[in-house]
Every structure is written in structure tokens, then in C-alpha cells.
Amino acid sequence: MKTIDLPPYAPTLMESTRAIGYSLEAAIADIIDNSISAEASEINIKFYPLGQAYISILDNGFGMSSEELNVAMQYGSKSPQDVREPNDLGRFGLGLKTSSLSQCRALSVVSLKDGEISGRKWDIDYVIKTGNWSLIILEQDEIRKIPQFKKLIEYGRGTIVIWENLDRLSMGESDFTASFAPKMDKVNEHISLVFHRFLSGEQNLRKVDIRINNVVVKPKDPFLSKKSTQLMDEEVIIIQDSRITIKPFILPHITKLTGVEIKELGGKDGLRKKQGFYVYRNKRLLVWGTWFRLMRKGELTKLARVQVDIPNSLDELWTLDIKKSTATPPEMVKKNLGHIIDSIAEGSKRTWTFRGRKETDDSKIHIWNRLKTRQNGIIYEINREYPLIEKLKEDSMESKNLLEQLIKQIEDNLPLNSLYVDLTSDEKVENQIKTSEKQIIELIKEVLAGSNNSNERYQMLERLLVTEPFYSYKENIEKFFGKGTANE
């Protein structure tokens, strides 16, 4: 068999791989992956938009020897088929190069390990000039001028990644310096979500401190774990001797969230677009806000979010891409996810519709009844057995008829369209005029005043104590009227 060696033409391959489609925040996240895999506890990101603009990313991880750095700078330095360490966030052996050069034309890497400092540089313009895979070896005086070099020496080990000649970031910008601030904000927001479990120091996970221009990146928990309800016990799926764990959450109703929490949970897209599965690979968030076509996104399920943890040993099954920004569950996983979808949807729907009150809770008397029609529609009607309505019905027939007509007019003219718009706008909807404790007591006194005897008053009071909104004031009512009695 005859063969010839056909290595790719360096300038063409380098330029073409720049078009893979990294965003700035995804590219930086790829570099952070390497830092975490090197067991770094501190990562410092610097944006410098003035003059010779650059972005530098320093970590205090293991660092690399001169030989290890050569391998790291090589394209396709590691096969995706190779078995990786359980905490390795890499995949194709391309991330460092493709993510970096998607944003700049010159990539330098300086590393310190066991007292040895070494530096390498890819310069696309120089590669075009030579027409070869010409990796530049940085001299010691060049290394000392690298941003954050002094901090690297303080650490005693670690790696600095420097991006220069930021052509992609400056493209189309009339004021490059002014455009950097919003770009930094977007990077901060992305990192705070994608690495939130590392930033918060989750149990059995090394805590990582990440700073952008000396400002600490705070974790953004998409599940609001301290306030949300875990819908069911953690599910475990075993595939090829690897564990996939699934943990469903239902967010609190929007009325129980602060403005800051609503913003963090929904961002500009709103809660509706962020519902769905949140897939983590070795605790690093890959994909979020999708049901993988197992269920449609809806208003009544927008409080449902599901944490899915996968190991790096199942990368091929999940068809993980180079950017680590897309992943698709295999059919065997989809089948296992299917049986919890209904429970997830129902839990979110109940929380959204009833604000935490179970639909089956018949121990309380409510003002409104929710009924399903024969055409599978839903109507709301005022409860005619509500104690105050029954009390009013005791008057003359004429008053009774007028009352019924008033109730019908209220039911028929509910502003349902306006309510729908308001309730799905991710803004709190609540009545500003609330009944005070004093008003409640006075109202009960008026109702009891029409009772003929103490036994009738006692029965009415007992009924009011399980009626909204009176049951919310039960302790105060019993204190005023006397527990177990209707006497004042």
C-alpha cells in the first residue's frame, strides 16, 4: 500500500478554525475549564482595552513543563477517544487554541512548574508569513513583560493565557474601549452561571475563586436551591457503568421572589425561556433551558428546572461539540427522563396556578371555585357557599336576587386577558389593598351580631376559621373572641 503524508496547511487551518463560532464568554469559559482541570483555586481574568489591548487569564493550577506546554499548543493534542481523568473538563485537545484564536490573532501561554518558566506563542500573521506550523518560543525577557507575570511568580506555579491583536472583538466597533464594559458584564454573567457550583464551593467540590479585573464573580444558582422545592428524590440512570443523576426543582411562585431573584432566574429572556433541563458535565454547566423536545415550554411549567449530571466518560453518547455548548441526550436517557416529565409539569403548574396551595386541599373554604367544563375548558365562579354570601342571602328575596345578579356580573366580566398578560410578565401581581386585622375582627363581629344564639355564633365562627382570608388570622381571632367560643 502506498501512502503520502498530507499535513494540513497551517495558515488555512488556523484561519478556518477561527470560524467555529465561539462567543467571547464561551471562549473564556473554555480556558477556565483548563484551569479547573489543573486544580486551580484562583483564576484572575484581566481585560485591558487601551493601546495594545489584551485579555489575560491567570490561574494557580499545576502549571506545565516546557514539553507539556509544547503538547498543549499542538492542534489535536489529545484524542477525544482517550480516557480522561474524572475531573477533566477537556474533550478534543483543541479548546485552548480554537477558543483563543477565535477572538485574537496572537495567543501566548506562559507556565510555571517546578521552578521552570516556559512560554510559547501562536501568531497567525507569522504562520501565514512562514507557511508552516511555526510555534514561537518566548525568550525570558519577553516572558517577564507578560501581563500578570509577577502574580504568577507569587503563586509559585500556574499558567497565564494572553490574547493579543483582538481583531474579532474590535470588528464593527466604533469605540472599542467603550464596548469592552458591556462585554465584560456578559462574561461575568456567563461565568457566574456556568461555573456556579465551583464558585459556591459545593460539597465534595473544590471551591474556585474567579475575578474579573479584581472583581469577584459571584455564583448564580439557576435552581435557587435554598428557596425552591425539590420535587422528588434524586434519580440515577446507569449507562455503560457510568452514573447520570437527575434532580428536579420547582421554583417558588413569582410572588415569593424578590426583584433581584427574578432577574437572576430569568434574565432578559424571562422565566419562560429558562425552564427545562440543566445539563452538567463534571459539575460544569453545558446546556440549559431546553426540554430536548420531550415537552413544550409553557407558562404553567416555567417554574420547573431539572439538574442533570453526566460524567465525561459519556461525551460521545451526548454528542458533545468542540465548544462544549451543545449536548443531546441519547435515546436510552430520553426514555428514562420521560417518566418524570409529567410529575415535573404538574408540580410547576400547581405552584404557578395556586401559589403553593394544593388544588386538592378541601379543608379550607375559598372565595373562588375552579371548575372544568365538558369541553375541557376551565371557568372560575364565586363560591355561593362562602359564609358571607350565605349571610347576605338571609335577607329578603329581592336582595337575594340582586346579590346573585351582582355575582354573575363579576364572574362574567373577569379581565382574564389582562390577568394573563400580567401573570406572564414575570412581574409580581398582588392587590395593594389588604384587609387589616382590625377590619377582619370588625367584620366577624358584624356577622356574629345577626346570629340568634351562642351555639349559632359558635358554629359560624368555627366555619370562618377555615375560610379565606379569615384562616390567615386564626390566632388573632381566637385571641379576641376566645379559643373554642364565639362569645366576645
Secondary structure, 3 states (H helix, E strand, C coil): CCCCCCCCCHHHHHHHHHHHCCCHHHHHHHHHHHHHHCCCCEEEEEEECCCCCEEEEEECCCCCCHHHHHHHHCCCCCCCCCCCCCCCCCCCCCHHHHHHHCCCCEEEEEEEECCEEEEEEEEHHHHHHHCCCCCEECCHHHHHCCCCHHHHHHHCCEEEEEEECCHHHHCCCCCHHHHHHHHHHHHHHHHHHHCHHHHCCCCCCCCCEEEECCEECCCCCCCCCCCCEECCCCEEEEECCEEEEEEEEECCCHHHCCHHHHHHHHHHHHHHHHCEEEEEECCEEEEEEECCCCCCCCHHHCCEEEEEEECHHHCCCCCCCCCCCCCCCCHHHHHHHHHHHHHHHHHHHHHHHHCCCCCCCCCCECCEEEEECCCCCEEEEECCCCHHHHHHHCCCHHHHHHHHHHHHHHHHCCCHHHHHHHHCCCCCCCCCCCCCHHHHHHHHHHHHHCCCCHHHHHHHHHHHCCECCHHHHHHHHHHHHCCCCCCC
